[in-house]
Amino acid sequence: MAAMAAEPAVPDYESAELYTRAFRVGALGFGWRRLLGPPDLSLAAEEEEDADLAVAAALDCAPATAAELRAVCSIDMLMSSEKEEDPDVIPEDSSLLTLRMRKKALERREETIIVDRACRQETLTYEMESHATGKRPDNPTDLIEEGELLLTLNIFYPVIFQKDLYKSAFFYFEGIFYNDKRYPECRDLSRTIIEWSESHDRGYENLQSVKMEDYVFNDLSLKIGFPYLYCHQGNCEHIIIITDIRLIHRDDCLDRNLYPLLVKKHWLCTRKCFVCKMYTARWVTNRDTLAPEDPCFFCDVCFRMLHYDAEGNKLGEFLAYPYVDPGIFN
């Protein structure tokens, strides 16, 4: 990693609006901590007086008016009263417009939840994003330190899904394979790639292989917006793009035990092969005498093994068509 010392400490775009040049993550955090003062880095809860002054300045009103607005719009006003037995039930005669709108939205969602896939995805996204907002740990030792960096990663689904059979895996960042070697049965999955690159002179010089557990993100040099790779199960590959790096804020989740924090999950509608239940369907058949249902979906391997003999002769009667699964476009 010593060869990376000359890399910049701040993001600088190499390709406009696509990705930055490689920069040292830890140096970026160090630079921000050196420029900002304790009040900027503080993760302590905001004092009520400071909050009133901030609202007054934003709305150009008197501090007393800001304090009244903050009290009326506080979270406590959204809580159910003590006399209400079920806090999840929104009262019919609620005086709050937001609660009345929420009640209508819930009723509409209840009517369409069975068939409206987009509605379910929207609900899941909202709940995941808001679940840990501002959450602080019960144990003070688990509190995230001031000035730590928060990285946002977008992980793409592969076309082929693999069962969890092997512990071996690696991340690939900027010419370095970070192999998971925490368990005795873990293998170096990058060794074959490095040997192939060197023997065929593919132009990928100085590829390195290190132990993943010896490094943290602060040690790495990365590009924002650039596609990297995570590989596990031997050949199950996920594209990883770092979309944002910033300092932690008091309104973020401050319990380090909850990280990595899943804030959004794509709705993945993928049709699996009827036979192996593992690979994405590549063929669909109709009037298939060898299939239990019509239409029936198969991956390429299962389709050919079931419908053709060793010489490639057709077995049974069926109509077969190539199938493009919509889930791969997520």
N, C-alpha and C positions, 0 to 999 in steps of 0.2 A: 504493500500500500504506500510505501515511501515515494514511489514514482508519481503519485498523485498530488504531491505537495504544491506543485506549480499551478494547479487548477484554481480558477477564481472562487471566491467565497460568496458571490451573489449571483442570482439567476440572470443570464444574459441570453437573449433569443438568438439562436443559430439559424432557425428557419422561422420567418415571421408568422406569428399566430399559431405555430405548430408545437415546437418544443424549444427548450433552452439549450445552451451549452452545458457540459458537465460542470458541476460545482460541488464543493465539499459541504455536506449537510451540517456537520458540527461547526464549521467555520461561519456559516450563515447565522446559526443560533448565537454564537459567541459575539458576532458583530452587532446583532440586535440588542443583546444584553449590555454591551458596552455603551451603546448610544442612548438607550432608554434608562429612565430613573426608576427607583423603587415604586412610586405610585403607578407607573405604567405597567409594571410587571406583577403588581400585587394581585393575588387570587382571593383576598379577603372579601367577604360580602360587603357590598356598597352600603355606606351609612345612609340613613333616611334623610338626613339634612343635605348630604351631597346629592342624593337622588332628586330631592325637591329643587335644588338649585339647577341641576342639569335640565329638568323638565321646564322650569321657568325660563331658562335661557333659550331652549328650543322653541317654546311656544310664545316667547316674548310676553309673559304675563307675570303677575306678582307672585312671590314665593308662597304666600298664603293660598292663592288659587291653585298653584301647582301641588301643594300638599293635599288640598281637598280632592283634586283630580286623581292623585295617586291613591288616595284612600278609597274613592268610589270605584276605581278600575283595578283594584288589587285582586290578587288571587283569592283572598279570603271571601270576597263578595261572590265568588263563583261556587263556594262550598255550600253544601246543603245545611239547613238549619238543624239544630239538635232534635227538634220534634219530628223530623222526617226520618222514618225508619230505614229506608233504602236510599243511600246517597247516589246510586246509579240511575234512579228514576227522576226525570226532569218534571217538575210540577206543571200542571196545566196553566195555572194563573201566574206564572213567573213574570216579573216586571222587567227582566233583563232581555233586551232584544237579541243578544248573542245566544242566550239559552233557548229562546223560542226558535231561532234559526237552526240551532243545533238539533232541536227536537224534530223539526221537519226533515232535516237531512238524514237523521237516524231512521225515521219512518220510511223515507224514500229508499234508503239503502236496504232496509229490511225487505222491501218489496222486490228489489232487483238483485239481491246478493247471490241468488242461485244461478242466474243467467248472465249477469253483468260482470265479466271478468275484469274490466278496467276499474270498476268500482272497488272490487276487492284489492286490486293492486294499489290503488290510491290510498285506501285505508291502511294497508300494511306499511306503505312507505311513511305515512304520517306517524303512525304509532312507533315505528323503529327510530325515526329521527327525534321524536320528543321523549322517548323513554328515559334516556339518561341525561337530558339537558340539565346542567347545574347540579348534578348529583354529587354529593360529597361522601367520602367513606366514613363508616362508623369508627374505624380504627385510624387515628391521626397519622400513624406511620405509613398508611397506604395513600396519603394525600400526594398528588403530583406536585413536584417542586416548581417554584416560580421560574419562569423563563424557559421551560421545556418546549421543544418544538412538537407540533402536531402535523402529521403527514396524512393526507387523504389519498387513498389508492382506489383505482377502479380495476376490478378483476373480471375478465371476460370468461364466459363459459366456453368449454371446448365443444366441438361437434360430437365427439365420441365420449361417452361417460364410462368410467372404469370403476370396478368394485374396489373397496379398500382392502388390498391384499398385502401391500408392501409398505414399509416405513421410509424407504429411500426417497429423497426429493432434493431439488436444488432450485435456487434463485440465480438468475443470470443478470448481472448489472455491469455495464461498462467493461466488458472483456474478462470478467471474473465470475467463476462459478462458485456459489456459496452452497456447499453440500451439507445436508443434514446427516451428521454422523453421531447423533446422540445415543443410538442403540447399537449393540454389537452386530445385529443383522443388517445394518444399513450398508449399502454399497455406493461407491462413487459413480453416479450415473453420468457424470461429465467426462469421465476418462475416455470413453469410446469417441465422443465428439472431438475432444482435443487431439487424440491420435489420428482420427480421420482428417482433421483440418491440416495437421502437420504433414501427413503422408501424401496428401493430394495437393499441397501448396495452394490452398483456397484463398489466401490473402488475409486470413485471420491470425496475425502474429501475436506472440506473447500472451496467449490465453492462459489463465491461471485457475487453479483449483484450491480452495481453502475450506475450512470448517465453518459452517454457518453459525454455530454456537459461540464462536470466538469474536463475533462482530455484532454491533448494533447499528442502527441507521445513521447515527452521528459519525460513524467511522467511514461511511460510504460516500462516493462521488456519484451524483445522479443528475438526470435531466428531467425537468418538469415537462410533461406532455409527450414523452418519448416512450414507445412500446418496449417493455422488457419481458422476461419470460419466467414463469414458474412451472416446473415439471415434476410430476410425481407418478407413482404406479408404473414407472418405466417409460411410458410414452403418452401420458395424459398431460397435455400442455395448456396452460392458461396465459393469455397475454395480460400483463400488468402495466398500468399507466398511472404514474404519480401526478395527480391533478392539482395538488395544492400543498404548500408548506408554510406554516405560520406559527406564531407563538401561541401558547395556551392562554385561554381567557377564563375569567371567573365564571362565565356562563356556560362553559364547556363541562363535560363530565370530568370530574376531578378524582375519581376513584381509579387508581391505576390497575386494580384487579379486573376491571371491566374491559380493558383494552386487550387485543384489538376490538374496536367497537363497530359492529355491523349497523350501518345507518340506512342502507337501502339494499333491496334485493330484487333483481329483475324477475318478472313473472315469466317463468320458463315453461312454455307449452311444447313439450317434445314428445313425439310418439316413438316409443321403443319397439324393437323387434319383438314379434309375438313369441318367437322360439327362445332366444337367449335372454330376453328381458334386460339387456345391457347396452347394446349398440343402437344408435339412431336408425330408424327405418330408411332404407334406400329403394325398396321396391314395394309396390302394392299390387295385389292380385284380385281378380274377379273370376267367378265361376270355377273356383279352384277345387278340384276333387281331393287334394291333399291337405286342404286347410279347413279348420273347424268353423270358420266364419267368413262372411263376404261383406265388404272387402277385408283382406288380411294383409298385414304389413310385416316386412322382413328386412333384416340387414343384408348386405351383399353376400356375406359368407353363408348364412343360414339359407338364404334363398337358393343359392346354387347347389348346396349340399342336398336340399330336399327335393328340388325339381329337376335335377340333371344327374346322370350317372357319370362314371369316371371318364367315359369317352365324349361327354358333352351332349348325349342324347336326352331329349325331353322325356320326363316321366309324368304320366297322368295328363289330364286336360286342365288348362287354365289360361287366362289372359293376364299378362304381366305388363306393368307400366313403371317407368322410373318415378320415384317419389322424392320430392324436395320438402323436407320438414320445415315448417315456418319457425320452429323454435331456434334454428341455427342462426336466425337473423337478430336474435337478442344480443 
